[in-house]
Amino acid sequence: MIDQIRALEARARLLEPDHTTRQIWEKAIHEYSNQFLEQLDKAPAYITPNNKSPILAFEEQPKPIEQLLEFLGQDADKQGLNTSSPKHFGYIPGGGLYTTAIGDYLAAVTNRYAGLFFPSPGAVRIENQLLRWMCQMVGYPEGSLGNLTSGGSIANLEAVIVARDKAELKGADYHQAVVYLTDQVHHCVQKALRLAGMSEAIIRYIPVSARFKMRTDILSDQIEQDKESGLKPFLVVGSAGTTNTGAIDPLDEIADLAENHQLWFHVDAAYGGFFTLLERYTPQFQGIERSDSITIDPHKGLFLSYGSGAILVRDPKRLYQSNYYTASYMQDVEGAIQEYSPADLSPELTKHFRGLRMWMSIHLLGIENLKAAIEEKILLCQYFYGEIRDLGFEVGPFPELSVMIYRYVPEDVDANAFNKALVQYTRKEGRIFISTTTIDGVYWLRMAVMSFRTHLEDMQVGVEVLKEGVQHTLAHFKELA
Ligand SMILES: *Cc1c(COP(=O)(O)O)cnc(C)c1O
């Protein structure tokens, strides 16, 4: 048996690369990342995927790193949407700060067990410091906390679960439980309700104003009516920066109603949350500090690479009550609680030291510079609004944050068909990437400025591509006529 163990050990030891091997790998990945970063400005924002591209087969023998990087460079990092591009204007971009990679690298190498205070007090303190910083930013009182998640969808799921548990709703009540939101809410909220087992719950879509904000007069009437009918209203979801148009709901008015009717008030600020760092823009968010929970995505508004969301809660006891656990194999941990641990406040137990990337980014880059980049995005979107309107585009509401909608309405051509063709033009052209949305049957193009890499020149390229696109598409439609 000893011989067998020794033979296996010889192979198993290869899992720990020696200093020389580490240096070879590090050099290769640094060259790769430098090359990637240095060509970003010129690289297309979108390349139509080649659906026939091969995959790299798994084999018994190890492969050299060059082969893997070559594959990534030709394939995974080449096709489709280049989310790191400064000309990525679709969905909600963030860019992916390099400092995220440094934090992730160290978190992976040291592999701290960041789920619990007992084995890793330092990691838990760092994560809780980040959460408290965000709580303070949105105006939550001392004692509030939350959980760092992988993104906004999971944060919204956690919020729905806490709201459900706070209202003490059981399965038999779900068909009477009522949730209030608008049709501008991010679709992951409806998905969260389903995942929380509540697909039977009644969703009331409260109409929106011309600026796509929740009509609180109608919300008020609807809650009254539902209560009179014996239903169980339990949750109202407001948006602080919708994905479609960047609209902020009247949070203060929603807070009044939630308070009067004892509803859980959740604010989805996945996109908009970090704009509260800018004093000049905080009045628009008034009332967010009165909510019970908030979703916020550092991988959007703080420009981190994907994999960073958060739920903030005014009263962490609520989050604890939904997520607590006991198990005999956890007995060493008990009694050591000086801080809430991520595992107490989320479904996760063993977890990546997720906060290190954000901590590194804030420290290495400085809050002042992050704030400047966030404010720059608002102004860039306003700049685009003016330019595109001058080109003859129809524009939606003036951007409150850094997202807006616009479309070109030509004479004698179906506008929806025209704008679809215009987007196809931009996809083939490739320099910029834009995404679209449909509101009340009208097809709109979206401009979302949120990548930290996006600056004035990139907006100018965007305007130029759309200008050429209109001419090209008009000519194409004339040919068809
Ligand atoms: C992006 C977004 C979400 C979803 O967050 P993910 O991080 O993509 O899971 C939810 N709500 C809003 C308003 C968003 O912009």
Ligand as a Chemical Component Dictionary entry (heavy atoms), coordinates in Angstrom:
data_LIG
# 
_chem_comp.id                   LIG 
_chem_comp.type                 NON-POLYMER 
_chem_comp.pdbx_formal_charge   0 
_chem_comp.three_letter_code    LIG 
# 
loop_
_chem_comp_atom.comp_id 
_chem_comp_atom.atom_id 
_chem_comp_atom.alt_atom_id 
_chem_comp_atom.type_symbol 
_chem_comp_atom.charge 
_chem_comp_atom.model_Cartn_x 
_chem_comp_atom.model_Cartn_y 
_chem_comp_atom.model_Cartn_z 
_chem_comp_atom.pdbx_ordinal 
LIG C1 C1 C 0 -28.772 44.168 -13.839 1  
LIG C2 C2 C 0 -29.977 44.352 -13.028 2  
LIG C3 C3 C 0 -30.498 43.307 -12.258 3  
LIG C4 C4 C 0 -29.925 41.917 -12.313 4  
LIG O1 O1 O 0 -28.676 41.894 -11.731 5  
LIG P1 P1 P 0 -27.579 40.810 -12.162 6  
LIG O2 O2 O 0 -26.377 41.301 -11.464 7  
LIG O3 O3 O 0 -27.492 40.853 -13.653 8  
LIG O4 O4 O 0 -28.036 39.484 -11.674 9  
LIG C5 C5 C 0 -31.578 43.567 -11.457 10 
LIG N1 N1 N 0 -32.148 44.791 -11.435 11 
LIG C6 C6 C 0 -31.691 45.806 -12.168 12 
LIG C7 C7 C 0 -32.358 47.136 -12.086 13 
LIG C8 C8 C 0 -30.587 45.630 -12.983 14 
LIG O5 O5 O 0 -30.123 46.649 -13.719 15 
# 
loop_
_chem_comp_bond.comp_id 
_chem_comp_bond.atom_id_1 
_chem_comp_bond.atom_id_2 
_chem_comp_bond.value_order 
_chem_comp_bond.pdbx_ordinal 
LIG C1 C2 SING 1  
LIG C2 C3 SING 2  
LIG C2 C8 DOUB 3  
LIG C3 C4 SING 4  
LIG C3 C5 DOUB 5  
LIG C4 O1 SING 6  
LIG O1 P1 SING 7  
LIG P1 O2 DOUB 8  
LIG P1 O3 SING 9  
LIG P1 O4 SING 10 
LIG C5 N1 SING 11 
LIG N1 C6 DOUB 12 
LIG C6 C7 SING 13 
LIG C6 C8 SING 14 
LIG C8 O5 SING 15 
# 
